[in-house]
Amino acid sequence: MGDTVLKMENVTMQFGGVVAVNSLSLEVNKNEIVSLIGPNGAGKTTAFNVITGVYAPTNGAVYFNGKEIVENYPRGKMKKLYAGTEAGVYTKHIEPTPDKITKLGIARTFQNIRLWKSQSVFDNVLIAKHLRRTSNIFSATFRLNYKEEKAQREQTAALLNILGLYDVRNEKCTSLPYGLQRRLEIARALATNPTLLLLDEPAAGMNPQETAELTDFIHKIRDDFRLTVFMIEHHMDLVMNISDRIYVLNFGALISKGTPQQVQNDPVVISAYLGEDKNA
C-alpha cells in the first residue's frame, strides 16, 4: 500500500538481561494511520524511543523513506548478555540524536504531556519552529535574522489558526484544558514540518467526547498536512475507528498485525489482553 515511510527491521532493545523489544519488524506506508497496541509494558514506547533516537537499539535497523537512519549490534558486555535473535546480521553503528531524527522529518508527542510550562501557547510552537532556522548566534545577536524570525512568527500564527488554537495563543500553556494541551503538543510537533508523526497515547486522560474530537482532529491533520501517522494508543474505540492497519506487541514481541477487523478477531490478541481461561 503505497511507499514505505518507516521500516523497523529485527529491532531488539535489551536492558541488561531484560528484552523490552524482541526482533520487531514492521512497516508504515505513506499517508497511513497505523497503530501499535499491546498491554502495559509490551514495549510500545520503547519502540518509539528507538525510532526517535532516544535509545540506540541493541540490535537491528530502522529505515526512513528508504534510507537507513539507525543500526546497531550487540557490543561490549552485551555480546554475552544478548538474548535476542539475528545477532550476526548487523555490523554498523548508526546512532543519531533525537534532534537529528527530527530534522529528517520525524516528530513525536509523548505519553505524558511535555509542554514548556512557563511559555505561552504561541511560544511553545514558535520555539519548535526554530529547529528549521538558518540563523546563528551572530546573526541573532545583531538582529540580522529578523526576516526569518518574522516569517516563522507568521507561520506559527497560521498553524495555530488551522488547529483552532489561535484565540488562546497568548495564554500560558498550562492554563489550557487538558484536551487543548494535547492539541498544542501535536501543534508543536507539526511546527517542525514532519512527514511522519508519532503519537504516544494521544487520548490518554481524555473523556469520550474529547476522544471523539481527537479522532476527527488526527484525520484532519493527516489530510491537511499530508502526513503519515504512527500511533500508540490504549483506547480501542479510537484505534479501531482511525487505523488503516494495526500491529500488536506482547512482552516485546509482535504477536499480530492486520486490519482493525483482523486484529480485533485474532484469538492471540484476545488472549494477550484478557488472559487465558484456565478452566476452558
FENGIRA-V204458 format. One record per helix or strand of 3 or more residues. SS is the DSSP state (2 for helix, 1 for strand). FROM is the first residue (numbers start at 0). TO is the last residue. If there is no record, write none. Layout:
[[SS,FROM,TO] [SS,FROM,TO]]
This chain:
[[1,3,14] [1,17,28] [1,32,36] [2,43,50] [1,58,63] [1,66,71] [2,77,80] [2,97,103] [1,105,107] [2,120,131] [2,136,140] [2,145,161] [2,165,167] [2,172,174] [2,177,189] [1,195,199] [2,207,223] [1,227,231] [2,235,241] [1,244,249] [1,252,257] [2,259,263] [2,266,273]]
